[in-house]
Amino acid sequence: MATRGVGLDVVDVARFGEVLARRPRLVERLFTDLERRDARGRSDRLAARFAAKEAVLKALGRGVGAAPWRAIEVVREPSGAPRVVLHDGARALARAAGVTTWHVSLTHSATTAGAIVVASDDDARAR
């Protein structure tokens, strides 16, 4: 497995919460139904997922707007660990970049949310 890219993003939880409060429909534009359900309306959890979405784009060497926000989904495994699932345009970007595997870690406090994402391939020669 070889690393194809790394992305890191940090979000101010209070500021993110204020934006969502001013524009409630933004939550539906940024997050899938599953993400909203998992976050249970908590702005710190939504901020961490948003940070992961930005980190995915950075790991792909792309910027905001390269794929729809909802095409990058952060889901929870039964263990509680986060996992990145790509749909549509985001999946096409990853395929073009040779990315087959995603590793993601989320963190948040009352003030800050962050995510780090590592994009890798399944090239056995890299082992």
N, C-alpha and C positions, 0 to 999 in steps of 0.2 A: 504494500500500500504506500503510495507516495502522496505527499501533501500538495494540493493544487492551489490552495489559498487559505488565508486566515482573515477573519473579520472580528472587530471589537467595536462595541458601541455602548455608550452610557447615556442615560436619560434622567433628567431631573423629575422626580415623581410629582412634586407639587405643581410644577409648571405644566406637566403632561395632564394632570388631573384638571387643572384650570381650563386648558384647551378643550378637553372632553366635556367639561361642564358647560362651556360656552357654545359648543357645537356637538350636541348629543348624537346626531346622526353620523358623526365621524367614526364612532365606535363600529358601526355597521360597515362602513367603507374600509376600515383598517383590519378588522378581525372577523374570522369565520364564526359561525354559530358555536362550534365546539370550543374555540378559544375563549369566546365570551362566557360560555358556561363554566369552563375550567377556572377562569379568573374570578368568577362570582362577583363581578362588578367592582373589584378592588383595583384602584388605579395603579398601585405598585406592581401587581401581577400583569396588568395590561402593559405597563411601561416596560417591564422585562421582556415581554413577548415582542413589543415594538422594537426594542433594542436588538433582539435576535433577528428580526426581519431585516433591519439595516445591516447587521453584521453579515448576514447571508449575501446581500448585494455586494458588500465590500470584499468578501471572500471570493466572489466571482469577478472582482475587478470592475464592478459596475456601480452606478450611482442610483440615487432615488429616481424612480420613474422607469427604470429598466424593465420592471415587471410589476403587475398590480400587487398591492399589499396582500390581498386575500389569496394570491397564488403562492405565497410563502406562509405556511401554516406551522405553528408550534403546538404540538400535541404532547400529552403525557402518556408515558408507558404505564402499565399496571403498577410498576414499582414506584412511580412518581417522577421518574427521570424524564426530562424533556427530550423531544425528538422533532427534527425538522422534516416536514413533508412538503414537497413542491408539486404544484399543479400548473398546467397549461404553459404560459410563457416563461415562468420561472424554471420549470422542468426543462424546457427547450434550451434556456441559457446554460443550465448545468450540464446538459448533455454535450452542448457545443464546447464547453470548457473541459470536458472529460471527467467531470465530477460524478461519482457514483455513491459516495458515502459522506454523511454529515455527522459531525460531532458537535454538540452544543452544551454549553453550561450557562445557566441563568442565575442571577443573584439580585436581591433587592433588600433595601432597608426602608425606613420611613421616608428617607430623603432621596435616595439614589437607586436606580435599577440599571443593571448591566448584563451584557451577554458577550460571550466569546464563541465563535464558530470556526471550526476547522473543516475545510472541504478536502476530500481526498478521492483517489481513484482506487481501483482494485487491481492495479498492475502488480502481479506476483514478482516481476523482475526487480522491483524496488525493495524487496525483502532481503 
